[in-house]
Amino acid sequence: MAANPLRRFPGTGIAALAFFAFLYAPVIVLIALSFNSGRSSTLWEGFTFDWYGVVLDNPDILRAAKNSLIVGTFSTVISTVLATIAAIGLDRARFRGRNAVNSVIALPLVVPEIVTAVATLIFFLSIGLQLGLGTVILAHVIFCIPFAYLPIRARLEGMPVTYREAAADLYANEWQTFRRVTLPLLWPGVIAGAMLAFITSLDDFVITYFVAGPGASTLPIYIFASLRMGVTPEVNAISSLMLVVSIVFVSISAWIGRRSS
Amino acid sequence: MIDYFRRRPAARRAALVSPAVGAILLFMVLPLGLMLIYSFLQRATYGGVIWEVSFESYIQFLFERDLDDSLIFNAAYLQIYARSFGLAAITTVLCVIIGFPTALYLVQQSPKRRNILMFLVTIPFWTNLLVRTYAWILLLRREGLVDYGLEAVGVTDEPLGLLYTDVANLIGLVYSFLPFMVLPIYSSLEKLDFRLVEAAYDLGANRLTALRRIVIPLAMPGIAAGCILVLVPCLGAYVTPELLGGGKALMIGNLIQQQFGASQNWPFGAALSFALLAIVLIALVAYSLRFGRGALTEGR
């Protein structure tokens, strides 16, 4: 197809090149500057790992990183479990209200983040919950559900019914079929969903900013707060680290999805 | 128990689906309802609310009270909504202008190359928006790399100081939401049968006509989905205007945050949020009436 000149639109290549340059230039500049030994954001003054050392020595950053990991881990596990059992429940089921159920699960994706943040804050405070890591986890679980759900559902939909029918033919009961056939086949979808939920949790800023309360700062909150003090090489380093962690996670998630499909 | 569920698939389905759906209903739908109620309450001086019905928040949106308690029309808040709409609309148009040719380029590639490039398009989805926006501060600030580059090439001879302007804000918004435009256009173009384009050439169409009469109409569902996916989060943007607009270029998101921060006017903040939510829901309903139910969430 690519060889056929009738199927080409000249000029789109330049647009795509501009697109990718626009998308990646800032990220590359940020990562490059995190290795700059000077404090300038323009002039290159030599290569150094020093700023990463400064980051790892800063107790505030380490505490924020620990909070991010705690929140990410709990909200990933809980949201992935909820999403998995919901996906299994909805699999191939045709019933009235299916659209409504899917809409509810997708709701966290369509409501603007700032609105979710406001509503969640009001709700927590009016039922008398103390703001802290607990409220952050609770809020994260909710918006992570659709991110975990979508890859799991996609995986289930791509799974031929014949496998399960074969298991039934071989006298497996429903539980055995689920345990020995469905679950092993579903596993890559669950892992991919969990990874996306984890990154989503790790990256969230707006909702966390509203419901964190003192002492429950995550990394994005720390970065936002230190930006108020101005641009520092330290922020470049911690930001680059976060970028790299996200990219590694998405790559693994994509790789698992590709290899198993 | 297990026997009960085996014999009643509907009950089993309900048992499996209800934890996730229940969690979202309890911790998202209920809070949204509570937010609506809050918007009709009175503000307490140091945050929180007084449980007395009041339309003050909605009055405050359009009017301000004079010393003698008479109402004077005040367009300041309306202007922020209009501004946000303007910025979101320009962002959406810019995203179509950059995103459409990019998507068209992607579908012309070999499957293997496509996979790699599509992966590159999705990566920004999963990287921290705050961090990526911060990268633009480094580029746009006075004597930053953009200024430096433009001066080196000779386009400008003094620093532009783009940071904390509407231009910076727009660059940041387009940057944040561009992948949301490329992905849906790509998936509708992927299904495009290129023989239709060849048929158009056979019938004497040139490239531009083929593009205008064949490719763009067939890509329309993707373009529409992309517009919704850009417009909706753009209206509620908080991080970009805060960091790149520097608090001067206020958008709805910043205004809402202020009511829970400095202004301590929760009912007004709730009313502003509810107005934003209503606008978003109207846009989504209009979209799904035109392009079919679930077209957005089902990814079709």
Contacts between the chains, C-beta under 8 A, distances in Angstrom:
chain1	res1	chain2	res2	distance
A	1	B	108	7.7
A	1	B	110	7.8
A	1	B	194	7.0
A	2	B	108	6.4
A	2	B	109	6.6
A	2	B	110	5.4
A	4	B	194	7.8
A	6	B	194	7.9
A	6	B	197	7.1
A	6	B	198	5.2
A	6	B	201	5.9
A	7	B	108	6.8
A	7	B	194	4.6
A	7	B	197	6.7
A	7	B	198	7.3
A	8	B	108	6.1
A	9	B	101	7.7
A	9	B	104	5.5
A	9	B	105	7.6
A	9	B	108	6.9
A	9	B	207	6.6
A	9	B	211	6.9
A	9	B	215	7.9
A	10	B	207	7.8
A	11	B	101	7.0
A	12	B	101	4.5
A	12	B	102	7.3
A	12	B	104	4.8
A	12	B	105	3.7
A	12	B	108	7.0
A	13	B	105	5.7
A	15	B	98	6.7
A	15	B	101	3.5
A	15	B	102	5.4
A	15	B	105	6.4
A	16	B	101	7.0
A	16	B	102	4.7
A	16	B	105	3.8
A	16	B	106	6.9
A	16	B	117	7.8
A	18	B	98	7.1
A	19	B	98	5.7
A	19	B	99	7.5
A	19	B	102	4.2
A	19	B	178	7.2
A	19	B	182	7.4
A	20	B	117	7.9
A	20	B	120	6.5
A	22	B	98	7.5
A	22	B	175	6.8
A	22	B	178	7.5
A	23	B	120	7.6
A	23	B	121	7.7
A	23	B	124	5.9
A	23	B	175	7.5
A	23	B	178	6.8
A	23	B	179	7.4
A	24	B	120	7.7
A	25	B	139	7.7
A	26	B	132	6.4
A	26	B	135	3.6
A	26	B	136	5.6
A	26	B	138	7.5
A	26	B	139	5.9
A	26	B	175	7.2
A	27	B	124	8.0
A	27	B	127	7.4
A	27	B	132	6.5
A	27	B	135	6.0
A	29	B	135	6.3
A	29	B	138	6.2
A	29	B	139	6.2
A	29	B	145	6.3
A	30	B	131	7.4
A	30	B	134	7.3
A	30	B	135	4.0
A	30	B	138	6.3
A	33	B	138	6.2
A	41	B	138	4.6
A	41	B	141	6.9
A	41	B	144	5.8
A	41	B	145	7.3
A	42	B	143	6.0
A	42	B	144	6.2
A	42	B	145	5.8
A	42	B	148	5.1
A	82	B	19	5.2
A	82	B	20	4.1
A	82	B	23	6.2
A	83	B	20	6.1
A	85	B	16	4.8
A	85	B	17	7.9
A	85	B	19	6.5
A	85	B	20	7.3
A	86	B	16	6.3
A	86	B	17	5.0
A	86	B	19	7.1
A	86	B	20	3.8
A	86	B	21	7.0
A	88	B	16	5.8
A	89	B	12	7.2
A	89	B	13	4.8
A	89	B	14	7.7
A	89	B	15	7.4
A	89	B	16	2.8
A	89	B	17	4.2
A	90	B	13	7.3
A	90	B	16	7.8
A	90	B	17	6.0
A	93	B	9	7.6
A	93	B	13	5.4
A	95	B	10	7.0
A	95	B	13	7.1
A	99	B	293	6.5
A	99	B	294	6.4
A	101	B	17	5.9
A	101	B	21	5.9
A	102	B	294	6.8
A	102	B	297	6.4
A	102	B	298	7.5
A	103	B	294	7.9
A	103	B	297	6.9
A	104	B	21	5.1
A	104	B	24	5.4
A	104	B	25	6.6
A	104	B	29	7.5
A	105	B	20	6.3
A	105	B	21	6.8
A	105	B	24	6.7
A	106	B	297	4.0
A	107	B	24	5.9
A	107	B	28	6.1
A	107	B	29	7.2
A	108	B	24	6.8
A	108	B	28	6.3
A	109	B	297	7.1
A	110	B	232	7.0
A	110	B	280	7.1
A	110	B	284	6.1
A	110	B	296	7.7
A	110	B	297	7.6
A	111	B	28	7.3
A	111	B	32	7.2
A	111	B	277	6.5
A	111	B	280	7.3
A	112	B	232	6.8
A	112	B	233	6.6
A	112	B	235	6.7
A	112	B	236	3.0
A	112	B	253	7.7
A	112	B	276	6.0
A	112	B	277	6.9
A	112	B	280	5.9
A	113	B	233	7.4
A	113	B	236	6.2
A	113	B	238	7.3
A	114	B	236	4.7
A	114	B	238	5.2
A	114	B	252	7.7
A	114	B	253	4.6
A	114	B	256	5.5
A	114	B	257	7.0
A	114	B	273	6.9
A	114	B	276	7.3
A	115	B	32	7.5
A	115	B	35	7.7
A	115	B	236	6.5
A	115	B	256	7.9
A	115	B	273	4.6
A	115	B	274	7.9
A	115	B	276	5.8
A	115	B	277	4.8
A	115	B	280	7.8
A	116	B	28	6.8
A	118	B	35	6.1
A	118	B	256	6.2
A	118	B	260	6.7
A	118	B	269	6.1
A	118	B	270	6.5
A	118	B	273	4.5
A	119	B	28	7.3
A	119	B	31	3.8
A	119	B	32	4.8
A	119	B	34	6.8
A	119	B	35	4.2
A	119	B	273	7.1
A	120	B	27	7.2
A	120	B	28	7.7
A	120	B	31	5.4
A	121	B	260	6.8
A	122	B	31	6.4
A	122	B	34	5.7
A	122	B	35	5.5
A	122	B	38	5.6
A	122	B	266	7.0
A	122	B	270	6.6
A	123	B	27	7.2
A	123	B	30	6.8
A	123	B	31	3.5
A	123	B	34	5.5
A	123	B	35	8.0
A	125	B	48	7.4
A	126	B	34	6.5
A	138	B	27	6.4
A	139	B	27	7.5
A	141	B	23	6.8
A	141	B	27	7.8
A	142	B	23	6.3
A	142	B	24	6.0
A	142	B	27	4.9
A	142	B	28	5.4
A	145	B	20	5.6
A	145	B	23	7.0
A	145	B	24	6.5
A	149	B	20	7.3
A	150	B	299	7.9
A	174	B	6	6.4
A	175	B	2	7.5
A	196	B	126	7.2
A	199	B	126	4.9
A	200	B	126	7.8
A	202	B	128	7.7
A	203	B	126	7.3
A	203	B	127	7.1
A	203	B	128	4.4
A	203	B	129	6.9
A	203	B	130	7.8
A	205	B	128	7.6
A	205	B	129	6.9
A	205	B	130	4.9
A	205	B	239	6.2
A	206	B	238	5.3
A	206	B	239	6.9
A	206	B	253	7.8
A	210	B	260	6.9
A	220	B	128	6.3
A	220	B	130	5.0
A	220	B	131	7.8
A	223	B	130	6.0
A	223	B	131	6.8
A	223	B	134	7.0
A	224	B	130	6.1
A	227	B	134	6.5
A	227	B	137	7.6
A	227	B	243	6.7
A	231	B	137	6.2
A	231	B	138	6.6
A	231	B	141	7.2
A	235	B	134	7.0
A	236	B	138	7.6
A	239	B	128	7.6
A	239	B	131	4.3
A	239	B	134	5.8
A	239	B	135	7.5
A	242	B	127	7.7
A	242	B	128	5.2
A	242	B	131	5.5
A	243	B	127	5.3
A	243	B	128	6.9
A	243	B	131	5.8
A	243	B	132	7.8
A	246	B	126	5.3
A	246	B	127	4.4
A	246	B	128	6.5
A	247	B	123	6.0
A	247	B	126	7.7
A	247	B	127	6.5
A	249	B	126	7.2
A	250	B	122	7.2
A	250	B	123	6.0
A	250	B	125	8.0
A	250	B	126	4.4
A	250	B	127	8.0
A	251	B	119	8.0
A	254	B	119	6.0
A	254	B	122	7.9
A	258	B	115	7.9
